[in-house]
């Protein structure tokens, strides 16, 4: 099992810990990879945040445009949303 560490620790705890998936970052091309239920999703940054990942966290304002515009708290219904987006 992958080591669960920051960033996105709370999200990783669900994807890796509960669903036995994988979530990892490739630094040289700034991409996140999520493997869940046999499906692999590649998430690229828009330069300010990873929309598909960051929007699983509660926003600090109505129109977040940067990774630090989110609280370190997952949205309500996050597990269903994870399965919808990545599973």
MARFI-519935 format. One record per residue: chain; x, y, z of N, C-alpha, C in turn; residue in three letters. Coordinates in Angstrom, 1 decimal. Example, Ala and Ser with C-alpha at 12.3 -4.5 7.8 and 13.67 -1.06 7.14 Angstrom:
<sites>
<kette: A n_u: 13.2 n_v: -5.7 n_w: 7.8 ca_u: 12.3 ca_v: -4.5 ca_w: 7.8 c_u: 13.2 c_v: -3.3 c_w: 7.8 rest: ALA>
<kette: A n_u: 12.8 n_v: -2.2 n_w: 7.1 ca_u: 13.7 ca_v: -1.1 ca_w: 7.1 c_u: 12.9 c_v: 0.0 c_w: 7.9 rest: SER>
</sites>
This chain:
<sites>
<kette: A n_u: 0.8 n_v: -1.2 n_w: 0.0 ca_u: 0.0 ca_v: 0.0 ca_w: 0.0 c_u: 0.9 c_v: 1.2 c_w: 0.0 rest: UNK>
<kette: A n_u: 0.5 n_v: 2.3 n_w: -0.7 ca_u: 1.2 ca_v: 3.5 ca_w: -0.8 c_u: 1.2 c_v: 4.2 c_w: 0.6 rest: UNK>
<kette: A n_u: 2.3 n_v: 4.9 n_w: 0.9 ca_u: 2.3 ca_v: 5.7 ca_w: 2.1 c_u: 1.4 c_v: 6.8 c_w: 2.0 rest: UNK>
<kette: A n_u: 0.6 n_v: 7.1 n_w: 3.0 ca_u: -0.4 ca_v: 8.2 ca_w: 3.0 c_u: 0.3 c_v: 9.4 c_w: 3.6 rest: UNK>
<kette: A n_u: 0.5 n_v: 10.4 n_w: 2.8 ca_u: 1.2 ca_v: 11.6 ca_w: 3.3 c_u: 0.6 c_v: 12.8 c_w: 2.6 rest: UNK>
<kette: A n_u: 1.0 n_v: 14.0 n_w: 3.0 ca_u: 0.6 ca_v: 15.2 ca_w: 2.4 c_u: 1.3 c_v: 15.4 c_w: 1.1 rest: UNK>
<kette: A n_u: 0.8 n_v: 16.1 n_w: 0.2 ca_u: -0.5 ca_v: 16.8 ca_w: 0.2 c_u: -1.6 c_v: 15.9 c_w: -0.1 rest: UNK>
<kette: A n_u: -2.8 n_v: 16.5 n_w: 0.1 ca_u: -4.1 ca_v: 15.8 ca_w: -0.2 c_u: -4.2 c_v: 14.5 c_w: 0.7 rest: UNK>
<kette: A n_u: -3.7 n_v: 14.6 n_w: 1.9 ca_u: -3.7 ca_v: 13.4 ca_w: 2.8 c_u: -5.2 c_v: 12.9 c_w: 3.1 rest: UNK>
<kette: A n_u: -6.1 n_v: 13.8 n_w: 3.3 ca_u: -7.5 ca_v: 13.4 ca_w: 3.6 c_u: -8.1 c_v: 12.6 c_w: 2.4 rest: UNK>
<kette: A n_u: -7.8 n_v: 13.1 n_w: 1.2 ca_u: -8.3 ca_v: 12.5 ca_w: 0.0 c_u: -7.6 c_v: 11.1 c_w: -0.2 rest: UNK>
<kette: A n_u: -6.3 n_v: 11.1 n_w: 0.0 ca_u: -5.6 ca_v: 9.8 ca_w: -0.1 c_u: -6.1 c_v: 8.8 c_w: 0.9 rest: UNK>
<kette: A n_u: -6.4 n_v: 9.2 n_w: 2.1 ca_u: -6.9 ca_v: 8.3 ca_w: 3.1 c_u: -8.1 c_v: 7.5 c_w: 2.6 rest: UNK>
<kette: A n_u: -8.9 n_v: 8.2 n_w: 1.8 ca_u: -10.1 ca_v: 7.5 ca_w: 1.2 c_u: -9.7 c_v: 6.7 c_w: 0.0 rest: UNK>
<kette: A n_u: -9.0 n_v: 7.2 n_w: -0.9 ca_u: -8.7 ca_v: 6.5 ca_w: -2.2 c_u: -7.8 c_v: 5.3 c_w: -1.9 rest: UNK>
<kette: A n_u: -6.7 n_v: 5.6 n_w: -1.1 ca_u: -5.8 ca_v: 4.5 ca_w: -0.8 c_u: -6.2 c_v: 3.6 c_w: 0.3 rest: UNK>
<kette: A n_u: -6.6 n_v: 4.2 n_w: 1.4 ca_u: -6.9 ca_v: 3.5 ca_w: 2.6 c_u: -8.3 c_v: 2.7 c_w: 2.5 rest: UNK>
<kette: A n_u: -9.3 n_v: 3.4 n_w: 2.1 ca_u: -10.6 ca_v: 2.7 ca_w: 2.1 c_u: -10.9 c_v: 1.9 c_w: 0.8 rest: UNK>
<kette: A n_u: -10.5 n_v: 2.5 n_w: -0.4 ca_u: -10.8 ca_v: 1.9 ca_w: -1.6 c_u: -9.7 c_v: 1.1 c_w: -2.2 rest: UNK>
<kette: A n_u: -8.5 n_v: 1.1 n_w: -1.6 ca_u: -7.4 ca_v: 0.3 ca_w: -2.0 c_u: -6.9 c_v: 0.7 c_w: -3.4 rest: UNK>
<kette: A n_u: -7.1 n_v: 2.0 n_w: -3.7 ca_u: -6.6 ca_v: 2.6 ca_w: -5.0 c_u: -5.2 c_v: 3.1 c_w: -4.8 rest: UNK>
<kette: A n_u: -4.8 n_v: 3.9 n_w: -5.8 ca_u: -3.5 ca_v: 4.6 ca_w: -5.8 c_u: -3.7 c_v: 6.0 c_w: -6.1 rest: UNK>
<kette: A n_u: -2.8 n_v: 6.9 n_w: -5.5 ca_u: -2.8 ca_v: 8.3 ca_w: -5.8 c_u: -1.4 c_v: 8.8 c_w: -5.7 rest: UNK>
<kette: A n_u: -0.8 n_v: 9.3 n_w: -6.8 ca_u: 0.5 ca_v: 9.7 ca_w: -6.7 c_u: 0.8 c_v: 10.9 c_w: -7.6 rest: UNK>
<kette: A n_u: 1.8 n_v: 11.6 n_w: -7.3 ca_u: 2.2 ca_v: 12.8 ca_w: -8.1 c_u: 3.5 c_v: 12.5 c_w: -8.8 rest: UNK>
<kette: A n_u: 3.6 n_v: 13.0 n_w: -10.1 ca_u: 4.8 ca_v: 12.9 ca_w: -10.9 c_u: 5.3 c_v: 14.3 c_w: -11.0 rest: UNK>
<kette: A n_u: 6.4 n_v: 14.6 n_w: -10.3 ca_u: 6.9 ca_v: 16.0 ca_w: -10.2 c_u: 7.4 c_v: 16.6 c_w: -11.5 rest: UNK>
<kette: A n_u: 8.0 n_v: 15.8 n_w: -12.3 ca_u: 8.7 ca_v: 16.4 ca_w: -13.5 c_u: 7.7 c_v: 17.0 c_w: -14.5 rest: UNK>
<kette: A n_u: 6.4 n_v: 16.4 n_w: -14.6 ca_u: 5.5 ca_v: 17.0 ca_w: -15.5 c_u: 4.2 c_v: 17.6 c_w: -14.7 rest: UNK>
<kette: A n_u: 4.3 n_v: 17.6 n_w: -13.4 ca_u: 3.3 ca_v: 18.2 ca_w: -12.6 c_u: 1.9 c_v: 17.6 c_w: -12.8 rest: UNK>
<kette: A n_u: 1.8 n_v: 16.3 n_w: -12.7 ca_u: 0.6 ca_v: 15.6 ca_w: -12.9 c_u: 0.3 c_v: 14.7 c_w: -11.7 rest: UNK>
<kette: A n_u: -1.0 n_v: 14.5 n_w: -11.4 ca_u: -1.4 ca_v: 13.6 ca_w: -10.4 c_u: -2.1 c_v: 12.4 c_w: -11.1 rest: UNK>
<kette: A n_u: -1.9 n_v: 11.2 n_w: -10.6 ca_u: -2.5 ca_v: 10.0 ca_w: -11.1 c_u: -3.3 c_v: 9.4 c_w: -10.0 rest: UNK>
<kette: A n_u: -4.6 n_v: 9.0 n_w: -10.4 ca_u: -5.4 ca_v: 8.3 ca_w: -9.5 c_u: -5.9 c_v: 7.0 c_w: -10.2 rest: UNK>
<kette: A n_u: -5.7 n_v: 5.9 n_w: -9.5 ca_u: -6.1 ca_v: 4.6 ca_w: -10.0 c_u: -7.1 c_v: 4.1 c_w: -9.0 rest: UNK>
<kette: A n_u: -8.3 n_v: 3.8 n_w: -9.5 ca_u: -9.4 ca_v: 3.4 ca_w: -8.7 c_u: -10.4 c_v: 2.5 c_w: -9.5 rest: UNK>
<kette: A n_u: -10.6 n_v: 1.3 n_w: -8.9 ca_u: -11.5 ca_v: 0.4 ca_w: -9.6 c_u: -11.1 c_v: 0.1 c_w: -11.0 rest: UNK>
<kette: A n_u: -9.8 n_v: -0.1 n_w: -11.2 ca_u: -9.4 ca_v: -0.4 ca_w: -12.6 c_u: -9.3 c_v: 0.7 c_w: -13.6 rest: UNK>
<kette: A n_u: -9.6 n_v: 1.9 n_w: -13.1 ca_u: -9.6 ca_v: 3.1 ca_w: -14.0 c_u: -8.5 c_v: 4.0 c_w: -13.6 rest: UNK>
<kette: A n_u: -7.7 n_v: 4.5 n_w: -14.5 ca_u: -6.6 ca_v: 5.5 ca_w: -14.2 c_u: -7.0 c_v: 6.9 c_w: -14.8 rest: UNK>
<kette: A n_u: -6.9 n_v: 7.8 n_w: -13.9 ca_u: -7.2 ca_v: 9.2 ca_w: -14.3 c_u: -5.9 c_v: 10.1 c_w: -14.1 rest: UNK>
<kette: A n_u: -5.6 n_v: 10.9 n_w: -15.1 ca_u: -4.5 ca_v: 11.8 ca_w: -15.1 c_u: -5.0 c_v: 13.2 c_w: -14.9 rest: UNK>
<kette: A n_u: -4.5 n_v: 13.9 n_w: -13.9 ca_u: -5.0 ca_v: 15.2 ca_w: -13.6 c_u: -3.8 c_v: 16.2 c_w: -13.7 rest: UNK>
<kette: A n_u: -4.0 n_v: 17.2 n_w: -14.6 ca_u: -3.0 ca_v: 18.2 ca_w: -14.8 c_u: -3.4 c_v: 19.5 c_w: -14.1 rest: UNK>
<kette: A n_u: -2.4 n_v: 20.3 n_w: -13.7 ca_u: -2.6 ca_v: 21.6 ca_w: -13.1 c_u: -2.9 c_v: 22.6 c_w: -14.2 rest: UNK>
<kette: A n_u: -3.7 n_v: 23.6 n_w: -13.9 ca_u: -3.9 ca_v: 24.7 ca_w: -14.8 c_u: -2.9 c_v: 25.8 c_w: -14.5 rest: UNK>
<kette: A n_u: -1.9 n_v: 25.5 n_w: -13.6 ca_u: -0.9 ca_v: 26.4 ca_w: -13.2 c_u: -1.1 c_v: 27.0 c_w: -11.8 rest: UNK>
<kette: A n_u: -2.4 n_v: 26.9 n_w: -11.3 ca_u: -2.7 ca_v: 27.4 ca_w: -10.0 c_u: -3.3 c_v: 26.3 c_w: -9.1 rest: UNK>
<kette: A n_u: -3.9 n_v: 25.4 n_w: -9.7 ca_u: -4.5 ca_v: 24.3 ca_w: -8.9 c_u: -4.9 c_v: 23.1 c_w: -9.8 rest: UNK>
<kette: A n_u: -5.1 n_v: 22.0 n_w: -9.1 ca_u: -5.6 ca_v: 20.7 ca_w: -9.8 c_u: -7.1 c_v: 20.7 c_w: -9.5 rest: UNK>
<kette: A n_u: -7.9 n_v: 21.2 n_w: -10.5 ca_u: -9.3 ca_v: 21.4 ca_w: -10.3 c_u: -10.0 c_v: 20.1 c_w: -9.9 rest: UNK>
<kette: A n_u: -9.8 n_v: 19.0 n_w: -10.5 ca_u: -10.5 ca_v: 17.8 ca_w: -10.2 c_u: -10.2 c_v: 17.3 c_w: -8.8 rest: UNK>
<kette: A n_u: -9.1 n_v: 17.7 n_w: -8.2 ca_u: -8.7 ca_v: 17.3 ca_w: -6.9 c_u: -9.1 c_v: 18.3 c_w: -5.9 rest: UNK>
<kette: A n_u: -8.7 n_v: 19.6 n_w: -6.1 ca_u: -8.9 ca_v: 20.6 ca_w: -5.2 c_u: -10.3 c_v: 20.9 c_w: -4.9 rest: UNK>
<kette: A n_u: -11.2 n_v: 20.7 n_w: -5.9 ca_u: -12.6 ca_v: 21.0 ca_w: -5.7 c_u: -13.3 c_v: 19.9 c_w: -4.8 rest: UNK>
<kette: A n_u: -12.6 n_v: 18.9 n_w: -4.4 ca_u: -13.1 ca_v: 18.0 ca_w: -3.4 c_u: -13.0 c_v: 18.5 c_w: -2.0 rest: UNK>
<kette: A n_u: -12.3 n_v: 19.6 n_w: -1.9 ca_u: -12.1 ca_v: 20.3 ca_w: -0.6 c_u: -13.0 c_v: 21.5 c_w: -0.6 rest: UNK>
<kette: A n_u: -13.4 n_v: 21.9 n_w: 0.6 ca_u: -14.4 ca_v: 23.0 ca_w: 0.8 c_u: -13.7 c_v: 24.3 c_w: 0.4 rest: UNK>
<kette: A n_u: -14.3 n_v: 25.1 n_w: -0.4 ca_u: -13.7 ca_v: 26.4 ca_w: -0.8 c_u: -13.8 c_v: 27.5 c_w: 0.2 rest: UNK>
<kette: A n_u: -12.8 n_v: 28.4 n_w: 0.2 ca_u: -12.8 ca_v: 29.5 ca_w: 1.1 c_u: -13.6 c_v: 30.7 c_w: 0.6 rest: UNK>
<kette: A n_u: -13.9 n_v: 30.7 n_w: -0.7 ca_u: -14.7 ca_v: 31.7 ca_w: -1.3 c_u: -15.5 c_v: 31.1 c_w: -2.5 rest: UNK>
<kette: A n_u: -16.5 n_v: 31.8 n_w: -3.0 ca_u: -17.4 ca_v: 31.2 ca_w: -4.0 c_u: -16.7 c_v: 30.8 c_w: -5.3 rest: UNK>
<kette: A n_u: -15.6 n_v: 31.5 n_w: -5.7 ca_u: -15.0 ca_v: 31.3 ca_w: -6.9 c_u: -13.4 c_v: 31.0 c_w: -6.8 rest: UNK>
<kette: A n_u: -13.1 n_v: 29.9 n_w: -6.2 ca_u: -11.7 ca_v: 29.6 ca_w: -6.0 c_u: -10.9 c_v: 29.4 c_w: -7.3 rest: UNK>
<kette: A n_u: -9.7 n_v: 30.0 n_w: -7.3 ca_u: -8.9 ca_v: 29.9 ca_w: -8.6 c_u: -7.4 c_v: 29.4 c_w: -8.2 rest: UNK>
<kette: A n_u: -7.2 n_v: 29.1 n_w: -7.0 ca_u: -5.8 ca_v: 28.7 ca_w: -6.6 c_u: -6.0 c_v: 27.7 c_w: -5.5 rest: UNK>
<kette: A n_u: -5.0 n_v: 26.8 n_w: -5.4 ca_u: -5.0 ca_v: 25.7 ca_w: -4.4 c_u: -5.2 c_v: 26.2 c_w: -3.0 rest: UNK>
<kette: A n_u: -4.7 n_v: 27.4 n_w: -2.7 ca_u: -4.8 ca_v: 27.9 ca_w: -1.3 c_u: -6.2 c_v: 28.6 c_w: -1.0 rest: UNK>
<kette: A n_u: -7.1 n_v: 28.5 n_w: -2.0 ca_u: -8.4 ca_v: 29.0 ca_w: -1.8 c_u: -9.4 c_v: 27.9 c_w: -1.2 rest: UNK>
<kette: A n_u: -8.8 n_v: 26.8 n_w: -0.7 ca_u: -9.6 ca_v: 25.7 ca_w: -0.2 c_u: -9.2 c_v: 25.4 c_w: 1.2 rest: UNK>
<kette: A n_u: -10.1 n_v: 25.1 n_w: 2.1 ca_u: -9.8 ca_v: 24.6 ca_w: 3.4 c_u: -9.3 c_v: 23.2 c_w: 3.3 rest: UNK>
<kette: A n_u: -8.7 n_v: 22.7 n_w: 4.4 ca_u: -8.2 ca_v: 21.3 ca_w: 4.4 c_u: -9.3 c_v: 20.5 c_w: 5.0 rest: UNK>
<kette: A n_u: -10.5 n_v: 20.6 n_w: 4.4 ca_u: -11.7 ca_v: 19.9 ca_w: 4.8 c_u: -12.4 c_v: 19.4 c_w: 3.6 rest: UNK>
<kette: A n_u: -12.7 n_v: 18.1 n_w: 3.5 ca_u: -13.4 ca_v: 17.6 ca_w: 2.3 c_u: -14.9 c_v: 18.0 c_w: 2.3 rest: UNK>
<kette: A n_u: -15.4 n_v: 18.1 n_w: 1.1 ca_u: -16.8 ca_v: 18.5 ca_w: 0.9 c_u: -17.7 c_v: 17.4 c_w: 1.4 rest: UNK>
<kette: A n_u: -19.0 n_v: 17.7 n_w: 1.7 ca_u: -20.0 ca_v: 16.7 ca_w: 2.0 c_u: -20.2 c_v: 15.8 c_w: 0.8 rest: UNK>
<kette: A n_u: -20.4 n_v: 14.5 n_w: 1.1 ca_u: -20.6 ca_v: 13.6 ca_w: 0.0 c_u: -19.4 c_v: 13.3 c_w: -0.8 rest: UNK>
<kette: A n_u: -18.2 n_v: 13.5 n_w: -0.2 ca_u: -16.9 ca_v: 13.4 ca_w: -1.0 c_u: -16.7 c_v: 11.9 c_w: -1.5 rest: UNK>
<kette: A n_u: -17.1 n_v: 10.9 n_w: -0.8 ca_u: -16.9 ca_v: 9.6 ca_w: -1.2 c_u: -17.7 c_v: 9.3 c_w: -2.5 rest: UNK>
<kette: A n_u: -18.9 n_v: 9.7 n_w: -2.6 ca_u: -19.7 ca_v: 9.5 ca_w: -3.8 c_u: -19.0 c_v: 10.3 c_w: -5.0 rest: UNK>
<kette: A n_u: -18.6 n_v: 11.5 n_w: -4.7 ca_u: -17.9 ca_v: 12.3 ca_w: -5.7 c_u: -16.6 c_v: 11.7 c_w: -6.2 rest: UNK>
<kette: A n_u: -15.9 n_v: 11.1 n_w: -5.3 ca_u: -14.6 ca_v: 10.4 ca_w: -5.7 c_u: -14.9 c_v: 9.3 c_w: -6.7 rest: UNK>
<kette: A n_u: -15.9 n_v: 8.5 n_w: -6.3 ca_u: -16.3 ca_v: 7.3 ca_w: -7.2 c_u: -16.8 c_v: 7.8 c_w: -8.5 rest: UNK>
<kette: A n_u: -17.6 n_v: 8.9 n_w: -8.5 ca_u: -18.1 ca_v: 9.5 ca_w: -9.8 c_u: -17.0 c_v: 10.0 c_w: -10.7 rest: UNK>
<kette: A n_u: -16.0 n_v: 10.7 n_w: -10.1 ca_u: -14.9 ca_v: 11.3 ca_w: -10.9 c_u: -13.8 c_v: 10.3 c_w: -11.3 rest: UNK>
<kette: A n_u: -13.5 n_v: 9.4 n_w: -10.4 ca_u: -12.3 ca_v: 8.6 ca_w: -10.6 c_u: -12.5 c_v: 7.1 c_w: -10.7 rest: UNK>
<kette: A n_u: -13.7 n_v: 6.6 n_w: -10.3 ca_u: -13.9 ca_v: 5.2 ca_w: -10.2 c_u: -14.8 c_v: 4.7 c_w: -11.3 rest: UNK>
</sites>
